[in-house]
Amino acid sequence: MKDSACVEFLQWCLPKLRLRWKGFRKVRGQVCKRINRRMKELELVDYKNYQEHLSIHKEEWAVLDSMCRITISRFYRDRSVFDAISAEILPALGREVERGGGAEIRCWSAGCGSGEEPYTLQIVWNLRIAHEMHRDTVFRVVATDPDSRLLDRAQKGKYGASAVKDLPAELLRNAFTEVGSVYAIRDAFAENIAFMKQDIREESPEGCFHLVLCRNLVFTYFEEALQVDILENMYEKIVPGGYFIVGAHEMLPRETTNLVPLSGIPCIYRKSRS
Ligand SMILES: C[S@@+](CC[C@H](N)C(=O)[O-])C[C@H]1O[C@@H](n2cnc3c(N)ncnc32)[C@H](O)[C@@H]1O
């Protein structure tokens, strides 16, 4: 079916799902493909028919919503961000938690895909930071995503070469076993990750976090009013002095005076203490 017809359809349906066309412009191909497949399944011949179907079968909106999830990810995505997490953020959090007599560091990876982001955090902590700690600080990651298929894949922990291509070689060597063309994450890196099926528009994990990552999701694909609501909620989940990271090409919807950008890397923020 024609790209222009899909564009017109997306421009009609995305605002109704509180999503924004601007985020989808470049990646619409995969969404259009899924919608075309769905229309075939339903034996609908064009988008007009699908619109009618949506107006009669309200439950179809949830199906359409799930077809609009962009799921691209990879390990150590945006190297400069993970370099800063590794060189600055995790060591600082480790020292702070130790000084305060705490026993654990808590991170939340929101929109965790197939586990690439939460596993990267565990890999960096375990292979680069843990040995510098004076005590056995537990490094926990809560990883949330509404897509059960992705979460299943995350729990299996098996990836192709393209998913690990940005990982520095020493991390790749020590964190995975390689069998043929499959890279399997070693069990140790999965120990302190809790994968949970959650939609960020509806719920968030319990408790507060020293580090929250919400990358390439809310601030790209969601409409601005929804971004503001979710940001307020996430902000409350960050401990004072904790860090908040968005995608390398994302911006917060408005200035939040208590979230201060880290110098040099505009997508990393620190929550002030007062
Ligand atoms: C483009 S991927 C980004 C993955 C990872 N954060 C990264 O930056 O590499 C977006 C992820 O957000 C998830 N997602 C989509 N809608 C969501 C929602 N409403 N709540 C939570 N996660 C969502 C998708 O399933 C997908 O795994």
The ligand as an SDF file (V2000), in Angstrom:
LIG
                    3D

 27 29  0  0  0  0  0  0  0  0999 V2000
   13.2110    2.6030   20.7230 C   0  0  0  0  0  0  0  0  0  0  0  0
   13.1280    1.4330   22.0310 S   0  0  0  0  0  0  0  0  0  0  0  0
   14.3550    2.0770   23.1290 C   0  0  0  0  0  0  0  0  0  0  0  0
   14.9950    1.0230   23.9840 C   0  0  0  0  0  0  0  0  0  0  0  0
   16.1000    1.5620   24.9000 C   0  0  0  0  0  0  0  0  0  0  0  0
   15.5520    2.4410   25.9020 N   0  0  0  0  0  0  0  0  0  0  0  0
   17.1440    2.2720   24.0920 C   0  0  0  0  0  0  0  0  0  0  0  0
   17.2280    3.5070   24.1420 O   0  0  0  0  0  0  0  0  0  0  0  0
   17.8970    1.5980   23.3820 O   0  0  0  0  0  0  0  0  0  0  0  0
   11.6010    1.9290   22.8410 C   0  0  0  0  0  0  0  0  0  0  0  0
   11.1340    0.9270   23.8740 C   0  0  0  0  0  0  0  0  0  0  0  0
   10.0580    1.4870   24.5980 O   0  0  0  0  0  0  0  0  0  0  0  0
    9.0390    0.5210   24.7490 C   0  0  0  0  0  0  0  0  0  0  0  0
    7.7470    1.1900   24.9240 N   0  0  0  0  0  0  0  0  0  0  0  0
    6.8770    1.5940   23.9740 C   0  0  0  0  0  0  0  0  0  0  0  0
    5.7840    2.1140   24.5390 N   0  0  0  0  0  0  0  0  0  0  0  0
    5.9660    2.0510   25.8710 C   0  0  0  0  0  0  0  0  0  0  0  0
    5.1960    2.4330   27.0000 C   0  0  0  0  0  0  0  0  0  0  0  0
    3.9880    2.9940   26.8330 N   0  0  0  0  0  0  0  0  0  0  0  0
    5.6830    2.2050   28.2360 N   0  0  0  0  0  0  0  0  0  0  0  0
    6.9140    1.6650   28.4040 C   0  0  0  0  0  0  0  0  0  0  0  0
    7.6980    1.2810   27.3850 N   0  0  0  0  0  0  0  0  0  0  0  0
    7.2330    1.4700   26.1430 C   0  0  0  0  0  0  0  0  0  0  0  0
    9.1120   -0.2930   23.4580 C   0  0  0  0  0  0  0  0  0  0  0  0
    8.4970   -1.5640   23.6080 O   0  0  0  0  0  0  0  0  0  0  0  0
   10.6140   -0.3610   23.2510 C   0  0  0  0  0  0  0  0  0  0  0  0
   11.1720   -1.4520   23.9040 O   0  0  0  0  0  0  0  0  0  0  0  0
  1  2  1  0
  2  3  1  0
  2 10  1  0
  3  4  1  0
  4  5  1  0
  5  6  1  0
  5  7  1  0
  7  8  2  0
  7  9  1  0
 10 11  1  0
 11 12  1  0
 11 26  1  0
 12 13  1  0
 13 14  1  0
 13 24  1  0
 14 15  1  0
 14 23  1  0
 15 16  2  0
 16 17  1  0
 17 18  1  0
 17 23  2  0
 18 19  1  0
 18 20  2  0
 20 21  1  0
 21 22  2  0
 22 23  1  0
 24 25  1  0
 24 26  1  0
 26 27  1  0
M  CHG  2   2   1   9  -1
M  END
$$$$
